[in-house]
Amino acid sequence: MFKAILLDKTTTVHDTKLVDLDDAQLLEDNVLVRIEYSSINYKDGPAITSRAPMVLH
């Protein structure tokens, strides 16, 4: 299990939430990277709050 910011976009709504994901929930052929430290940068803020169209699909 790991924490993830999950963005779910429909045609009119962005739903953003912090979730616990399991490796089995990842898509096939994705790459899993072990991260020890992380932060959210400026461009992540507008993307997860739907204030800028940075996430296209």
PQR file of N, CA, C, O and H, with PARSE charges and radii, in Angstrom:
ATOM      1  N   MET A   1       0.840  -1.187   0.000 -0.4000 1.5000
ATOM      2  CA  MET A   1       0.000   0.000   0.000 -0.0000 2.0000
ATOM      3  C   MET A   1       0.881   1.244   0.000  0.5500 1.7000
ATOM      4  O   MET A   1       1.955   1.267   0.601 -0.5500 1.4000
ATOM      5  N   PHE A   2       0.404   2.270  -0.684 -0.4000 1.5000
ATOM      6  CA  PHE A   2       1.089   3.544  -0.700 -0.0000 2.0000
ATOM      7  C   PHE A   2       0.061   4.658  -0.881  0.5500 1.7000
ATOM      8  O   PHE A   2      -1.029   4.431  -1.407 -0.5500 1.4000
ATOM      9  H   PHE A   2      -0.469   2.252  -1.172  0.4000 1.0000
ATOM     10  N   LYS A   3       0.418   5.851  -0.443 -0.4000 1.5000
ATOM     11  CA  LYS A   3      -0.449   7.024  -0.591 -0.0000 2.0000
ATOM     12  C   LYS A   3      -0.268   7.591  -1.997  0.5500 1.7000
ATOM     13  O   LYS A   3       0.838   7.595  -2.539 -0.5500 1.4000
ATOM     14  H   LYS A   3       1.303   6.035  -0.016  0.4000 1.0000
ATOM     15  N   ALA A   4      -1.368   8.070  -2.579 -0.4000 1.5000
ATOM     16  CA  ALA A   4      -1.312   8.675  -3.905 -0.0000 2.0000
ATOM     17  C   ALA A   4      -2.361   9.770  -4.009  0.5500 1.7000
ATOM     18  O   ALA A   4      -3.422   9.698  -3.390 -0.5500 1.4000
ATOM     19  H   ALA A   4      -2.266   8.067  -2.139  0.4000 1.0000
ATOM     20  N   ILE A   5      -2.045  10.780  -4.800 -0.4000 1.5000
ATOM     21  CA  ILE A   5      -3.044  11.787  -5.152 -0.0000 2.0000
ATOM     22  C   ILE A   5      -3.696  11.273  -6.424  0.5500 1.7000
ATOM     23  O   ILE A   5      -3.035  11.120  -7.451 -0.5500 1.4000
ATOM     24  H   ILE A   5      -1.183  10.838  -5.304  0.4000 1.0000
ATOM     25  N   LEU A   6      -4.982  11.011  -6.352 -0.4000 1.5000
ATOM     26  CA  LEU A   6      -5.717  10.435  -7.473 -0.0000 2.0000
ATOM     27  C   LEU A   6      -6.605  11.505  -8.096  0.5500 1.7000
ATOM     28  O   LEU A   6      -7.460  12.085  -7.426 -0.5500 1.4000
ATOM     29  H   LEU A   6      -5.518  11.136  -5.518  0.4000 1.0000
ATOM     30  N   LEU A   7      -6.391  11.762  -9.391 -0.4000 1.5000
ATOM     31  CA  LEU A   7      -7.226  12.706 -10.135 -0.0000 2.0000
ATOM     32  C   LEU A   7      -8.141  11.913 -11.031  0.5500 1.7000
ATOM     33  O   LEU A   7      -7.683  11.112 -11.846 -0.5500 1.4000
ATOM     34  H   LEU A   7      -5.696  11.291  -9.935  0.4000 1.0000
ATOM     35  N   ASP A   8      -9.428  12.129 -10.886 -0.4000 1.5000
ATOM     36  CA  ASP A   8     -10.426  11.450 -11.705 -0.0000 2.0000
ATOM     37  C   ASP A   8     -11.184  12.530 -12.466  0.5500 1.7000
ATOM     38  O   ASP A   8     -11.900  13.334 -11.870 -0.5500 1.4000
ATOM     39  H   ASP A   8      -9.800  12.780 -10.224  0.4000 1.0000
ATOM     40  N   LYS A   9     -11.022  12.544 -13.782 -0.4000 1.5000
ATOM     41  CA  LYS A   9     -11.626  13.604 -14.585 -0.0000 2.0000
ATOM     42  C   LYS A   9     -12.759  13.050 -15.436  0.5500 1.7000
ATOM     43  O   LYS A   9     -12.584  12.096 -16.193 -0.5500 1.4000
ATOM     44  H   LYS A   9     -10.441  11.891 -14.266  0.4000 1.0000
ATOM     45  N   THR A  10     -13.918  13.667 -15.294 -0.4000 1.5000
ATOM     46  CA  THR A  10     -15.013  13.403 -16.219 -0.0000 2.0000
ATOM     47  C   THR A  10     -15.043  14.579 -17.186  0.5500 1.7000
ATOM     48  O   THR A  10     -14.144  15.419 -17.152 -0.5500 1.4000
ATOM     49  H   THR A  10     -14.061  14.442 -14.678  0.4000 1.0000
ATOM     50  N   THR A  11     -16.034  14.658 -18.029 -0.4000 1.5000
ATOM     51  CA  THR A  11     -16.065  15.747 -19.009 -0.0000 2.0000
ATOM     52  C   THR A  11     -16.221  17.114 -18.361  0.5500 1.7000
ATOM     53  O   THR A  11     -15.784  18.113 -18.933 -0.5500 1.4000
ATOM     54  H   THR A  11     -16.764  13.976 -18.057  0.4000 1.0000
ATOM     55  N   THR A  12     -16.830  17.186 -17.186 -0.4000 1.5000
ATOM     56  CA  THR A  12     -17.071  18.497 -16.572 -0.0000 2.0000
ATOM     57  C   THR A  12     -16.487  18.649 -15.173  0.5500 1.7000
ATOM     58  O   THR A  12     -16.416  19.770 -14.669 -0.5500 1.4000
ATOM     59  H   THR A  12     -17.185  16.375 -16.722  0.4000 1.0000
ATOM     60  N   VAL A  13     -16.068  17.573 -14.534 -0.4000 1.5000
ATOM     61  CA  VAL A  13     -15.658  17.639 -13.127 -0.0000 2.0000
ATOM     62  C   VAL A  13     -14.307  16.954 -12.923  0.5500 1.7000
ATOM     63  O   VAL A  13     -14.040  15.893 -13.489 -0.5500 1.4000
ATOM     64  H   VAL A  13     -16.125  16.663 -14.943  0.4000 1.0000
ATOM     65  N   HIS A  14     -13.459  17.582 -12.102 -0.4000 1.5000
ATOM     66  CA  HIS A  14     -12.226  16.950 -11.635 -0.0000 2.0000
ATOM     67  C   HIS A  14     -12.453  16.545 -10.184  0.5500 1.7000
ATOM     68  O   HIS A  14     -12.830  17.382  -9.364 -0.5500 1.4000
ATOM     69  H   HIS A  14     -13.676  18.444 -11.642  0.4000 1.0000
ATOM     70  N   ASP A  15     -12.233  15.295  -9.862 -0.4000 1.5000
ATOM     71  CA  ASP A  15     -12.332  14.830  -8.483 -0.0000 2.0000
ATOM     72  C   ASP A  15     -10.923  14.474  -8.032  0.5500 1.7000
ATOM     73  O   ASP A  15     -10.292  13.595  -8.619 -0.5500 1.4000
ATOM     74  H   ASP A  15     -11.926  14.616 -10.528  0.4000 1.0000
ATOM     75  N   THR A  16     -10.423  15.138  -7.008 -0.4000 1.5000
ATOM     76  CA  THR A  16      -9.071  14.928  -6.517 -0.0000 2.0000
ATOM     77  C   THR A  16      -9.140  14.462  -5.075  0.5500 1.7000
ATOM     78  O   THR A  16      -9.826  15.067  -4.251 -0.5500 1.4000
ATOM     79  H   THR A  16     -10.936  15.852  -6.531  0.4000 1.0000
ATOM     80  N   LYS A  17      -8.424  13.379  -4.768 -0.4000 1.5000
ATOM     81  CA  LYS A  17      -8.417  12.899  -3.387 -0.0000 2.0000
ATOM     82  C   LYS A  17      -7.122  12.163  -3.083  0.5500 1.7000
ATOM     83  O   LYS A  17      -6.451  11.662  -3.985 -0.5500 1.4000
ATOM     84  H   LYS A  17      -7.867  12.887  -5.437  0.4000 1.0000
ATOM     85  N   LEU A  18      -6.785  12.105  -1.819 -0.4000 1.5000
ATOM     86  CA  LEU A  18      -5.641  11.342  -1.336 -0.0000 2.0000
ATOM     87  C   LEU A  18      -6.149   9.953  -1.003  0.5500 1.7000
ATOM     88  O   LEU A  18      -7.076   9.801  -0.207 -0.5500 1.4000
ATOM     89  H   LEU A  18      -7.330  12.511  -1.086  0.4000 1.0000
ATOM     90  N   VAL A  19      -5.544   8.931  -1.613 -0.4000 1.5000
ATOM     91  CA  VAL A  19      -6.025   7.560  -1.433 -0.0000 2.0000
ATOM     92  C   VAL A  19      -4.873   6.623  -1.094  0.5500 1.7000
ATOM     93  O   VAL A  19      -3.704   6.951  -1.298 -0.5500 1.4000
ATOM     94  H   VAL A  19      -4.791   9.055  -2.260  0.4000 1.0000
ATOM     95  N   ASP A  20      -5.220   5.464  -0.578 -0.4000 1.5000
ATOM     96  CA  ASP A  20      -4.271   4.366  -0.406 -0.0000 2.0000
ATOM     97  C   ASP A  20      -4.438   3.440  -1.590  0.5500 1.7000
ATOM     98  O   ASP A  20      -5.537   2.945  -1.837 -0.5500 1.4000
ATOM     99  H   ASP A  20      -6.169   5.197  -0.412  0.4000 1.0000
ATOM    100  N   LEU A  21      -3.360   3.196  -2.331 -0.4000 1.5000
ATOM    101  CA  LEU A  21      -3.402   2.292  -3.473 -0.0000 2.0000
ATOM    102  C   LEU A  21      -2.560   1.069  -3.195  0.5500 1.7000
ATOM    103  O   LEU A  21      -1.612   1.108  -2.411 -0.5500 1.4000
ATOM    104  H   LEU A  21      -2.466   3.598  -2.130  0.4000 1.0000
ATOM    105  N   ASP A  22      -2.915   0.003  -3.838 -0.4000 1.5000
ATOM    106  CA  ASP A  22      -2.165  -1.240  -3.774 -0.0000 2.0000
ATOM    107  C   ASP A  22      -1.516  -1.460  -5.135  0.5500 1.7000
ATOM    108  O   ASP A  22      -2.055  -1.022  -6.151 -0.5500 1.4000
ATOM    109  H   ASP A  22      -3.686  -0.029  -4.475  0.4000 1.0000
ATOM    110  N   ASP A  23      -0.373  -2.129  -5.172 -0.4000 1.5000
ATOM    111  CA  ASP A  23       0.309  -2.400  -6.442 -0.0000 2.0000
ATOM    112  C   ASP A  23      -0.617  -3.053  -7.461  0.5500 1.7000
ATOM    113  O   ASP A  23      -0.475  -2.815  -8.660 -0.5500 1.4000
ATOM    114  H   ASP A  23       0.065  -2.485  -4.346  0.4000 1.0000
ATOM    115  N   ALA A  24      -1.553  -3.863  -7.009 -0.4000 1.5000
ATOM    116  CA  ALA A  24      -2.462  -4.572  -7.909 -0.0000 2.0000
ATOM    117  C   ALA A  24      -3.405  -3.614  -8.636  0.5500 1.7000
ATOM    118  O   ALA A  24      -3.984  -3.985  -9.656 -0.5500 1.4000
ATOM    119  H   ALA A  24      -1.669  -4.056  -6.035  0.4000 1.0000
ATOM    120  N   GLN A  25      -3.568  -2.398  -8.134 -0.4000 1.5000
ATOM    121  CA  GLN A  25      -4.461  -1.426  -8.764 -0.0000 2.0000
ATOM    122  C   GLN A  25      -3.804  -0.655  -9.911  0.5500 1.7000
ATOM    123  O   GLN A  25      -4.483   0.060 -10.647 -0.5500 1.4000
ATOM    124  H   GLN A  25      -3.097  -2.097  -7.305  0.4000 1.0000
ATOM    125  N   LEU A  26      -2.499  -0.798 -10.061 -0.4000 1.5000
ATOM    126  CA  LEU A  26      -1.791  -0.107 -11.135 -0.0000 2.0000
ATOM    127  C   LEU A  26      -2.052  -0.799 -12.465  0.5500 1.7000
ATOM    128  O   LEU A  26      -2.297  -2.004 -12.516 -0.5500 1.4000
ATOM    129  H   LEU A  26      -1.947  -1.379  -9.462  0.4000 1.0000
ATOM    130  N   LEU A  27      -1.995  -0.016 -13.539 -0.4000 1.5000
ATOM    131  CA  LEU A  27      -2.191  -0.583 -14.867 -0.0000 2.0000
ATOM    132  C   LEU A  27      -1.011  -1.454 -15.263  0.5500 1.7000
ATOM    133  O   LEU A  27       0.112  -1.227 -14.813 -0.5500 1.4000
ATOM    134  H   LEU A  27      -1.796   0.963 -13.497  0.4000 1.0000
ATOM    135  N   GLU A  28      -1.259  -2.437 -16.093 -0.4000 1.5000
ATOM    136  CA  GLU A  28      -0.210  -3.327 -16.570 -0.0000 2.0000
ATOM    137  C   GLU A  28       0.825  -2.520 -17.352  0.5500 1.7000
ATOM    138  O   GLU A  28       0.478  -1.571 -18.055 -0.5500 1.4000
ATOM    139  H   GLU A  28      -2.172  -2.621 -16.458  0.4000 1.0000
ATOM    140  N   ASP A  29       2.080  -2.896 -17.229 -0.4000 1.5000
ATOM    141  CA  ASP A  29       3.214  -2.266 -17.904 -0.0000 2.0000
ATOM    142  C   ASP A  29       3.581  -0.895 -17.351  0.5500 1.7000
ATOM    143  O   ASP A  29       4.413  -0.209 -17.946 -0.5500 1.4000
ATOM    144  H   ASP A  29       2.362  -3.667 -16.658  0.4000 1.0000
ATOM    145  N   ASN A  30       2.990  -0.468 -16.232 -0.4000 1.5000
ATOM    146  CA  ASN A  30       3.433   0.767 -15.590 -0.0000 2.0000
ATOM    147  C   ASN A  30       4.731   0.513 -14.850  0.5500 1.7000
ATOM    148  O   ASN A  30       5.095  -0.638 -14.609 -0.5500 1.4000
ATOM    149  H   ASN A  30       2.315  -1.025 -15.749  0.4000 1.0000
ATOM    150  N   VAL A  31       5.419   1.557 -14.493 -0.4000 1.5000
ATOM    151  CA  VAL A  31       6.679   1.451 -13.767 -0.0000 2.0000
ATOM    152  C   VAL A  31       6.441   1.908 -12.336  0.5500 1.7000
ATOM    153  O   VAL A  31       5.846   2.962 -12.110 -0.5500 1.4000
ATOM    154  H   VAL A  31       5.124   2.492 -14.688  0.4000 1.0000
ATOM    155  N   LEU A  32       6.894   1.134 -11.384 -0.4000 1.5000
ATOM    156  CA  LEU A  32       6.771   1.489  -9.977 -0.0000 2.0000
ATOM    157  C   LEU A  32       8.140   1.953  -9.487  0.5500 1.7000
ATOM    158  O   LEU A  32       9.134   1.243  -9.643 -0.5500 1.4000
ATOM    159  H   LEU A  32       7.377   0.277 -11.568  0.4000 1.0000
ATOM    160  N   VAL A  33       8.189   3.155  -8.888 -0.4000 1.5000
ATOM    161  CA  VAL A  33       9.431   3.744  -8.423 -0.0000 2.0000
ATOM    162  C   VAL A  33       9.331   3.960  -6.927  0.5500 1.7000
ATOM    163  O   VAL A  33       8.338   4.503  -6.443 -0.5500 1.4000
ATOM    164  H   VAL A  33       7.382   3.731  -8.761  0.4000 1.0000
ATOM    165  N   ARG A  34      10.345   3.541  -6.192 -0.4000 1.5000
ATOM    166  CA  ARG A  34      10.347   3.755  -4.743 -0.0000 2.0000
ATOM    167  C   ARG A  34      10.778   5.188  -4.453  0.5500 1.7000
ATOM    168  O   ARG A  34      11.872   5.605  -4.833 -0.5500 1.4000
ATOM    169  H   ARG A  34      11.151   3.100  -6.585  0.4000 1.0000
ATOM    170  N   ILE A  35       9.912   5.938  -3.777 -0.4000 1.5000
ATOM    171  CA  ILE A  35      10.175   7.332  -3.434 -0.0000 2.0000
ATOM    172  C   ILE A  35      10.319   7.425  -1.921  0.5500 1.7000
ATOM    173  O   ILE A  35       9.474   6.931  -1.174 -0.5500 1.4000
ATOM    174  H   ILE A  35       9.024   5.599  -3.468  0.4000 1.0000
ATOM    175  N   GLU A  36      11.395   8.063  -1.479 -0.4000 1.5000
ATOM    176  CA  GLU A  36      11.580   8.236  -0.048 -0.0000 2.0000
ATOM    177  C   GLU A  36      11.054   9.580   0.439  0.5500 1.7000
ATOM    178  O   GLU A  36      10.520   9.665   1.545 -0.5500 1.4000
ATOM    179  H   GLU A  36      12.081   8.464  -2.086  0.4000 1.0000
ATOM    180  N   TYR A  37      11.193  10.625  -0.362 -0.4000 1.5000
ATOM    181  CA  TYR A  37      10.729  11.958   0.011 -0.0000 2.0000
ATOM    182  C   TYR A  37      10.075  12.603  -1.205  0.5500 1.7000
ATOM    183  O   TYR A  37      10.480  12.367  -2.343 -0.5500 1.4000
ATOM    184  H   TYR A  37      11.626  10.556  -1.261  0.4000 1.0000
ATOM    185  N   SER A  38       9.076  13.404  -0.951 -0.4000 1.5000
ATOM    186  CA  SER A  38       8.390  14.070  -2.047 -0.0000 2.0000
ATOM    187  C   SER A  38       7.746  15.352  -1.548  0.5500 1.7000
ATOM    188  O   SER A  38       7.551  15.547  -0.348 -0.5500 1.4000
ATOM    189  H   SER A  38       8.747  13.596  -0.026  0.4000 1.0000
ATOM    190  N   SER A  39       7.424  16.208  -2.484 -0.4000 1.5000
ATOM    191  CA  SER A  39       6.684  17.427  -2.170 -0.0000 2.0000
ATOM    192  C   SER A  39       5.801  17.749  -3.373  0.5500 1.7000
ATOM    193  O   SER A  39       5.890  17.111  -4.421 -0.5500 1.4000
ATOM    194  H   SER A  39       7.582  16.049  -3.459  0.4000 1.0000
ATOM    195  N   ILE A  40       4.969  18.730  -3.198 -0.4000 1.5000
ATOM    196  CA  ILE A  40       4.114  19.169  -4.300 -0.0000 2.0000
ATOM    197  C   ILE A  40       4.682  20.487  -4.798  0.5500 1.7000
ATOM    198  O   ILE A  40       4.904  21.408  -4.012 -0.5500 1.4000
ATOM    199  H   ILE A  40       4.896  19.248  -2.346  0.4000 1.0000
ATOM    200  N   ASN A  41       4.917  20.581  -6.106 -0.4000 1.5000
ATOM    201  CA  ASN A  41       5.457  21.828  -6.636 -0.0000 2.0000
ATOM    202  C   ASN A  41       4.324  22.743  -7.109  0.5500 1.7000
ATOM    203  O   ASN A  41       3.152  22.366  -7.081 -0.5500 1.4000
ATOM    204  H   ASN A  41       4.737  19.833  -6.744  0.4000 1.0000
ATOM    205  N   TYR A  42       4.688  23.934  -7.538 -0.4000 1.5000
ATOM    206  CA  TYR A  42       3.695  24.942  -7.906 -0.0000 2.0000
ATOM    207  C   TYR A  42       2.713  24.429  -8.958  0.5500 1.7000
ATOM    208  O   TYR A  42       1.508  24.634  -8.810 -0.5500 1.4000
ATOM    209  H   TYR A  42       5.639  24.240  -7.562  0.4000 1.0000
ATOM    210  N   LYS A  43       3.188  23.770 -10.014 -0.4000 1.5000
ATOM    211  CA  LYS A  43       2.304  23.326 -11.089 -0.0000 2.0000
ATOM    212  C   LYS A  43       1.350  22.225 -10.644  0.5500 1.7000
ATOM    213  O   LYS A  43       0.288  22.056 -11.243 -0.5500 1.4000
ATOM    214  H   LYS A  43       4.166  23.603 -10.135  0.4000 1.0000
ATOM    215  N   ASP A  44       1.705  21.474  -9.606 -0.4000 1.5000
ATOM    216  CA  ASP A  44       0.802  20.447  -9.081 -0.0000 2.0000
ATOM    217  C   ASP A  44      -0.432  21.079  -8.446  0.5500 1.7000
ATOM    218  O   ASP A  44      -1.530  20.534  -8.556 -0.5500 1.4000
ATOM    219  H   ASP A  44       2.568  21.611  -9.119  0.4000 1.0000
ATOM    220  N   GLY A  45      -0.267  22.204  -7.791 -0.4000 1.5000
ATOM    221  CA  GLY A  45      -1.385  22.865  -7.122 -0.0000 2.0000
ATOM    222  C   GLY A  45      -2.535  23.199  -8.059  0.5500 1.7000
ATOM    223  O   GLY A  45      -3.660  22.761  -7.819 -0.5500 1.4000
ATOM    224  H   GLY A  45       0.625  22.647  -7.701  0.4000 1.0000
ATOM    225  N   PRO A  46      -2.285  23.972  -9.133 -0.5600 1.5000
ATOM    226  CA  PRO A  46      -3.378  24.260 -10.063  0.2800 2.0000
ATOM    227  C   PRO A  46      -3.960  23.000 -10.721  0.5500 1.7000
ATOM    228  O   PRO A  46      -5.155  22.945 -11.010 -0.5500 1.4000
ATOM    229  N   ALA A  47      -3.122  22.002 -10.953 -0.4000 1.5000
ATOM    230  CA  ALA A  47      -3.614  20.776 -11.596 -0.0000 2.0000
ATOM    231  C   ALA A  47      -4.584  20.018 -10.700  0.5500 1.7000
ATOM    232  O   ALA A  47      -5.608  19.533 -11.181 -0.5500 1.4000
ATOM    233  H   ALA A  47      -2.151  22.046 -10.719  0.4000 1.0000
ATOM    234  N   ILE A  48      -4.287  19.907  -9.414 -0.4000 1.5000
ATOM    235  CA  ILE A  48      -5.166  19.121  -8.541 -0.0000 2.0000
ATOM    236  C   ILE A  48      -6.367  19.908  -8.044  0.5500 1.7000
ATOM    237  O   ILE A  48      -7.309  19.328  -7.505 -0.5500 1.4000
ATOM    238  H   ILE A  48      -3.455  20.301  -9.023  0.4000 1.0000
ATOM    239  N   THR A  49      -6.342  21.227  -8.221 -0.4000 1.5000
ATOM    240  CA  THR A  49      -7.497  22.034  -7.816 -0.0000 2.0000
ATOM    241  C   THR A  49      -8.355  22.443  -9.011  0.5500 1.7000
ATOM    242  O   THR A  49      -9.318  23.194  -8.855 -0.5500 1.4000
ATOM    243  H   THR A  49      -5.577  21.698  -8.660  0.4000 1.0000
ATOM    244  N   SER A  50      -8.014  21.958 -10.197 -0.4000 1.5000
ATOM    245  CA  SER A  50      -8.750  22.250 -11.432 -0.0000 2.0000
ATOM    246  C   SER A  50      -8.715  23.725 -11.811  0.5500 1.7000
ATOM    247  O   SER A  50      -9.618  24.201 -12.498 -0.5500 1.4000
ATOM    248  H   SER A  50      -7.231  21.348 -10.324  0.4000 1.0000
ATOM    249  N   ARG A  51      -7.702  24.452 -11.383 -0.4000 1.5000
ATOM    250  CA  ARG A  51      -7.613  25.882 -11.718 -0.0000 2.0000
ATOM    251  C   ARG A  51      -6.864  26.115 -13.027  0.5500 1.7000
ATOM    252  O   ARG A  51      -6.872  27.226 -13.557 -0.5500 1.4000
ATOM    253  H   ARG A  51      -6.968  24.066 -10.824  0.4000 1.0000
ATOM    254  N   ALA A  52      -6.228  25.094 -13.540 -0.4000 1.5000
ATOM    255  CA  ALA A  52      -5.527  25.212 -14.815 -0.0000 2.0000
ATOM    256  C   ALA A  52      -5.642  23.874 -15.535  0.5500 1.7000
ATOM    257  O   ALA A  52      -5.589  22.824 -14.895 -0.5500 1.4000
ATOM    258  H   ALA A  52      -6.221  24.191 -13.109  0.4000 1.0000
ATOM    259  N   PRO A  53      -5.796  23.898 -16.847 -0.5600 1.5000
ATOM    260  CA  PRO A  53      -5.965  22.642 -17.604  0.2800 2.0000
ATOM    261  C   PRO A  53      -4.639  21.913 -17.849  0.5500 1.7000
ATOM    262  O   PRO A  53      -4.239  21.718 -18.997 -0.5500 1.4000
ATOM    263  N   MET A  54      -3.962  21.514 -16.772 -0.4000 1.5000
ATOM    264  CA  MET A  54      -2.684  20.824 -16.912 -0.0000 2.0000
ATOM    265  C   MET A  54      -2.857  19.324 -17.080  0.5500 1.7000
ATOM    266  O   MET A  54      -1.962  18.650 -17.592 -0.5500 1.4000
ATOM    267  H   MET A  54      -4.287  21.672 -15.840  0.4000 1.0000
ATOM    268  N   VAL A  55      -3.991  18.797 -16.658 -0.4000 1.5000
ATOM    269  CA  VAL A  55      -4.281  17.376 -16.798 -0.0000 2.0000
ATOM    270  C   VAL A  55      -5.307  17.250 -17.928  0.5500 1.7000
ATOM    271  O   VAL A  55      -6.449  17.690 -17.796 -0.5500 1.4000
ATOM    272  H   VAL A  55      -4.718  19.344 -16.242  0.4000 1.0000
ATOM    273  N   LEU A  56      -4.888  16.651 -19.023 -0.4000 1.5000
ATOM    274  CA  LEU A  56      -5.766  16.591 -20.192 -0.0000 2.0000
ATOM    275  C   LEU A  56      -6.642  15.353 -20.195  0.5500 1.7000
ATOM    276  O   LEU A  56      -7.798  15.433 -20.612 -0.5500 1.4000
ATOM    277  H   LEU A  56      -3.960  16.293 -19.130  0.4000 1.0000
ATOM    278  N   HIS A  57      -6.136  14.207 -19.744 -0.4000 1.5000
ATOM    279  CA  HIS A  57      -6.954  12.996 -19.662 -0.0000 2.0000
ATOM    280  C   HIS A  57      -6.347  11.997 -18.752  0.5500 1.7000
ATOM    281  O   HIS A  57      -6.903  10.915 -18.564 -0.5500 1.4000
ATOM    282  H   HIS A  57      -5.198  14.142 -19.406  0.4000 1.0000
TER
END
